[in-house]
């Protein structure tokens, strides 16, 4: 059984190799780059009547006859350079539409055609950045396991990783082919998960650290109540001080208003010959009694006869007279 499998594999490789030779030498080119196609069969250039490069065996790129300038066909004007000495051709600014088979054909003087070179060109764009996502994370005190998905625009692969005491293991997802000639690969290296996306002309990757994936979710500590209590007490204290100051200010304002609203009676001078003040009868009733009037004494200089000029006791005070008007 093993011998049969070995023979079958060898036969398949032989068919693939034969098919590759008949189809031409495979060449992969980055989009926008230039490519030089060399003539490899030197013996085919011995008896040259004319030489031409073709695209996909039907479309002419250019033709040249010995001693004459090459004729470039309209679709390739300013897109090719042709050094006549070795019949090689350089293609400029290749695009995806330029992918195909390019053949160098020598026409001999006898009219026969011989292939001097053949290339199968594949123009590829740069590989896009892959997306790496993590799901199904399981943690405990000593191990961690999770599943990652590495994806591009056209394909994706899954792989499961397990970490036990800094020892990593992987199941599946090592390599996958998406669209033709593009590849996805997931592996771990130096404590990181790496998702590669590549083709024959470029590659790019996305990484995630295993420690970040297996880290326990952050559980914040409960808030400390002391600052909150102090803040509340400080606010109450400030409000109390403001209330006391407001009450004191209001009390002072009320006293000032009372003083300003006090009305004093004006002193009136009584006529010497006016009627004497009425003496209130104790039997008079409070309602029948006339209102009392205020009597004021005006102190002025003495107008009576001059006092005799005799020596008085200096210890006695001088008399001060008051004239009642």
C-alpha positions as CSV (number, residue, x, y, z in Angstrom):
1,X,0.0,0.0,0.0
2,X,2.8,2.5,0.9
3,X,4.6,1.6,-2.3
4,X,1.5,2.4,-4.3
5,X,1.1,5.7,-2.6
6,X,4.7,6.6,-3.3
7,X,4.4,5.8,-7.0
8,X,1.2,7.7,-7.3
9,X,2.8,10.8,-5.7
10,X,5.8,10.7,-8.0
11,X,3.6,10.3,-11.0
12,X,1.5,13.4,-10.0
13,X,4.7,15.4,-9.5
14,X,5.9,14.4,-13.0
15,X,2.6,15.5,-14.6
16,X,2.7,18.8,-12.8
17,X,6.3,19.4,-13.8
18,X,5.5,18.5,-17.4
19,X,2.5,20.8,-17.4
20,X,4.6,23.7,-16.0
21,X,7.2,23.3,-18.6
22,X,4.7,23.3,-21.5
23,X,2.9,26.3,-20.0
24,X,6.1,28.2,-19.7
25,X,8.3,29.4,-16.8
26,X,6.1,30.8,-14.0
27,X,7.0,34.3,-13.0
28,X,5.1,36.3,-10.3
29,X,5.3,40.1,-10.4
30,X,4.1,42.7,-8.0
31,X,1.4,45.0,-9.5
32,X,3.0,48.1,-11.0
33,X,6.5,46.7,-11.3
34,X,8.6,46.1,-14.5
35,X,9.7,42.7,-15.8
36,X,12.6,41.7,-18.1
37,X,11.9,38.6,-20.2
38,X,15.1,37.0,-21.5
39,X,15.6,34.7,-24.5
40,X,17.0,31.4,-23.1
41,X,17.3,29.2,-26.2
42,X,20.5,30.7,-27.8
43,X,20.7,28.1,-30.4
44,X,17.3,29.2,-31.8
45,X,18.9,32.5,-32.8
46,X,21.3,31.1,-35.4
47,X,19.1,31.5,-38.5
48,X,16.7,34.4,-37.8
49,X,14.5,35.9,-40.5
50,X,12.2,37.6,-38.0
51,X,11.6,37.6,-34.3
52,X,8.4,38.3,-32.4
53,X,6.9,38.4,-28.9
54,X,3.3,37.3,-28.4
55,X,0.8,37.4,-25.6
56,X,-1.3,34.3,-25.0
57,X,-0.2,33.0,-28.5
58,X,-2.6,35.4,-30.4
59,X,-1.9,39.0,-29.5
60,X,1.3,40.5,-31.0
61,X,3.5,42.5,-28.7
62,X,6.3,43.4,-31.2
63,X,8.1,42.0,-34.2
64,X,11.6,42.8,-35.5
65,X,13.7,41.8,-38.4
66,X,17.5,41.8,-38.3
67,X,19.0,45.2,-39.1
68,X,15.6,47.0,-38.7
69,X,13.9,48.8,-35.9
70,X,11.3,46.7,-33.9
71,X,7.7,47.3,-34.6
72,X,5.7,47.7,-31.4
73,X,1.9,47.0,-31.7
74,X,-0.5,49.8,-30.5
75,X,-1.6,48.0,-27.3
76,X,2.0,48.0,-26.0
77,X,3.2,51.5,-27.2
78,X,5.4,53.0,-24.5
79,X,4.9,49.8,-22.4
80,X,7.9,47.8,-23.7
81,X,11.6,48.2,-24.3
82,X,13.4,46.0,-26.7
83,X,17.2,45.7,-26.9
84,X,17.8,44.3,-30.4
85,X,21.1,42.7,-29.6
86,X,19.7,39.8,-27.6
87,X,15.9,39.9,-28.5
88,X,14.9,40.3,-24.8
89,X,11.9,42.5,-23.9
90,X,11.1,44.5,-20.8
91,X,7.5,45.0,-19.8
92,X,6.6,48.2,-18.0
93,X,4.1,48.9,-15.2
94,X,2.4,45.5,-15.3
95,X,-1.2,45.3,-14.2
96,X,-3.4,42.3,-13.4
97,X,-4.8,42.3,-17.0
98,X,-1.2,41.6,-18.2
99,X,-1.2,38.2,-16.5
100,X,-0.8,35.4,-19.1
101,X,1.7,33.6,-21.3
102,X,4.4,35.5,-23.2
103,X,6.2,33.6,-26.0
104,X,9.3,34.5,-28.0
105,X,9.0,33.1,-31.6
106,X,11.9,32.9,-34.1
107,X,11.0,32.6,-37.8
108,X,13.9,31.1,-39.7
109,X,14.8,31.7,-43.3
110,X,13.2,28.4,-44.3
111,X,9.9,29.6,-42.9
112,X,9.9,27.4,-39.7
113,X,8.9,28.8,-36.3
114,X,10.8,28.0,-33.1
115,X,10.0,29.0,-29.5
116,X,13.0,30.8,-28.0
117,X,11.4,31.5,-24.6
118,X,8.1,31.2,-22.9
119,X,6.9,32.7,-19.6
120,X,3.7,32.4,-17.6
121,X,3.3,35.7,-15.9
122,X,1.1,36.2,-12.8
123,X,0.6,39.8,-11.7
124,X,-0.4,40.1,-8.0
125,X,-1.4,42.9,-5.7
126,X,0.1,43.2,-2.2
127,X,-1.3,40.9,0.4
128,X,-3.9,42.6,2.5
129,X,-3.6,42.9,6.3
130,X,-5.4,39.9,7.9
131,X,-7.9,40.1,10.7
132,X,-7.1,38.2,13.9
133,X,-10.0,37.6,16.3
134,X,-10.1,35.7,19.6
135,X,-13.1,33.7,20.9
136,X,-14.1,31.0,23.4
137,X,-11.6,32.0,26.0
138,X,-11.4,29.6,29.0
139,X,-9.3,30.4,32.1
140,X,-8.5,28.8,35.4
141,X,-5.7,29.1,37.9
142,X,-3.1,27.1,35.9
143,X,-4.2,27.1,32.3
144,X,-5.9,29.0,29.5
145,X,-7.4,27.9,26.2
146,X,-8.8,30.0,23.4
147,X,-9.7,29.9,19.7
148,X,-8.5,32.3,17.1
149,X,-9.7,33.1,13.6
150,X,-7.3,34.4,11.0
151,X,-9.2,35.8,8.0
152,X,-8.6,37.8,4.8
153,X,-11.1,39.1,2.2
154,X,-11.5,35.6,0.6
155,X,-10.7,33.0,3.2
156,X,-10.2,32.3,6.9
157,X,-8.8,29.6,9.2
158,X,-9.4,28.7,12.8
159,X,-6.9,27.4,15.4
160,X,-7.1,26.5,19.1
161,X,-4.3,27.3,21.5
162,X,-3.7,26.1,25.0
163,X,-1.3,27.5,27.6
164,X,-0.2,25.4,30.7
165,X,2.5,27.0,32.9
166,X,4.2,28.9,30.0
167,X,3.9,25.8,27.7
168,X,1.9,26.4,24.5
169,X,0.2,24.0,22.2
170,X,-1.7,24.4,19.0
171,X,-4.4,22.5,17.2
172,X,-5.2,23.1,13.5
173,X,-5.0,26.1,11.3
174,X,-1.4,25.9,10.5
175,X,-1.8,26.8,6.8
176,X,-4.7,27.3,4.4
177,X,-4.9,28.4,0.8
178,X,-7.5,31.0,-0.1
179,X,-7.8,32.3,-3.6
180,X,-5.2,30.9,-6.0
181,X,-1.6,31.7,-4.9
182,X,-2.6,33.4,-1.6
183,X,-2.1,31.8,1.8
184,X,-3.1,32.2,5.4
185,X,-1.1,30.8,8.3
186,X,-1.5,30.9,12.1
187,X,1.2,30.0,14.6
188,X,2.7,31.1,17.9
189,X,6.1,32.5,18.5
190,X,7.7,34.1,21.6
191,X,4.5,34.3,23.4
192,X,2.5,35.8,20.6
193,X,-0.2,34.5,18.1
194,X,0.8,35.4,14.6
195,X,-1.6,35.5,11.6
196,X,0.2,35.6,8.3
197,X,-1.4,36.5,4.9
198,X,0.9,36.1,1.9
199,X,1.2,35.6,-1.8
200,X,4.2,35.1,-4.1
201,X,5.2,38.8,-4.1
202,X,4.4,40.1,-0.6
203,X,3.3,39.2,2.9
204,X,1.8,40.9,6.0
205,X,0.7,39.7,9.5
206,X,-1.3,40.6,12.6
207,X,-0.2,39.6,16.1
208,X,-1.7,39.3,19.6
209,X,0.1,38.6,22.8
210,X,-1.0,35.5,24.6
211,X,-0.7,37.2,28.0
212,X,-3.2,39.8,26.9
213,X,-5.6,37.1,25.8
214,X,-5.3,35.0,28.9
215,X,-5.2,37.9,31.4
216,X,-8.1,38.0,33.8
217,X,-10.7,40.7,33.3
218,X,-9.9,43.8,35.3
219,X,-12.0,43.9,38.5
220,X,-11.8,47.4,40.0
221,X,-11.6,47.9,43.8
222,X,-14.7,49.2,45.5
223,X,-14.6,53.0,46.1
224,X,-13.2,54.3,49.4
225,X,-16.1,55.9,51.3
226,X,-13.8,58.1,53.5
227,X,-13.3,60.8,50.8
228,X,-17.0,60.8,50.1
229,X,-17.9,61.3,53.8
230,X,-15.3,64.0,54.3
231,X,-16.7,65.8,51.2
232,X,-20.2,65.7,52.5
233,X,-19.2,66.9,55.9
234,X,-17.1,69.7,54.4
235,X,-20.1,70.8,52.3
236,X,-22.4,70.8,55.3
237,X,-19.9,72.9,57.3
238,X,-19.6,75.4,54.5
239,X,-23.4,75.7,54.2
240,X,-23.7,76.2,58.0
241,X,-21.1,79.0,58.0
242,X,-22.9,80.7,55.2
243,X,-26.2,80.4,57.0
244,X,-24.8,81.9,60.3
245,X,-23.2,84.8,58.4
246,X,-26.5,85.5,56.6
247,X,-28.5,85.5,59.8
248,X,-26.0,88.0,61.5
249,X,-26.1,90.2,58.5
250,X,-29.9,90.2,58.5
251,X,-30.1,91.0,62.2
252,X,-27.7,94.0,61.8
253,X,-29.8,95.3,58.9
254,X,-33.0,95.1,61.0
255,X,-31.5,97.1,63.8
256,X,-30.3,99.8,61.4
257,X,-33.8,100.1,60.0
258,X,-35.3,100.5,63.4
259,X,-32.9,103.3,64.4
260,X,-33.4,105.1,61.1
261,X,-37.2,105.0,61.6
262,X,-37.2,106.5,65.2
263,X,-39.1,110.0,65.2
264,X,-38.1,112.6,67.9
265,X,-40.5,115.4,69.0
266,X,-39.5,119.0,68.3
267,X,-39.0,121.3,71.2
268,X,-41.6,124.1,71.3
269,X,-41.2,127.4,73.2
270,X,-44.1,128.3,75.4
271,X,-45.4,131.9,75.6
272,X,-44.7,133.6,78.9
273,X,-48.3,134.6,79.2
274,X,-49.8,131.5,77.9
275,X,-52.1,129.4,80.0
276,X,-50.4,127.2,82.5
277,X,-50.1,123.5,81.8
278,X,-53.2,121.6,82.8
279,X,-52.9,119.4,85.8
280,X,-54.4,116.1,85.1
281,X,-57.0,115.0,87.5
282,X,-56.4,111.6,88.8
283,X,-60.1,110.8,88.4
284,X,-59.9,111.6,84.7
285,X,-60.4,108.8,82.5
286,X,-57.6,107.8,80.2
287,X,-59.6,108.3,77.1
288,X,-61.0,111.7,78.1
289,X,-57.6,113.1,79.2
290,X,-56.0,115.4,76.6
291,X,-52.7,114.4,75.2
292,X,-49.7,115.4,77.2
293,X,-47.3,117.8,75.7
294,X,-43.5,117.8,76.2
295,X,-41.9,120.7,78.1
296,X,-38.3,121.5,77.5
297,X,-36.0,123.8,79.5
298,X,-33.7,126.2,77.6
299,X,-30.6,127.1,79.5
300,X,-29.4,130.7,78.7
301,X,-27.4,133.5,80.3
302,X,-28.6,135.0,83.5
303,X,-30.7,138.2,82.9
304,X,-31.5,139.2,86.5
305,X,-29.8,141.8,88.7
306,X,-26.1,141.4,89.0
307,X,-24.9,139.5,92.0
308,X,-23.0,141.4,94.7
309,X,-19.3,141.2,94.2
310,X,-18.3,139.6,97.4
311,X,-15.9,137.0,98.1
312,X,-17.3,133.6,97.9
313,X,-16.1,130.3,99.0
314,X,-14.1,128.9,96.2
315,X,-15.0,125.5,97.3
316,X,-18.6,126.1,96.3
317,X,-19.7,125.8,92.8
318,X,-21.1,128.7,90.9
319,X,-24.8,128.7,90.5
320,X,-26.2,127.9,87.1
321,X,-29.6,129.3,86.3
322,X,-32.1,128.0,84.0
323,X,-34.8,130.1,82.5
324,X,-38.0,128.3,81.9
325,X,-39.8,129.8,79.0
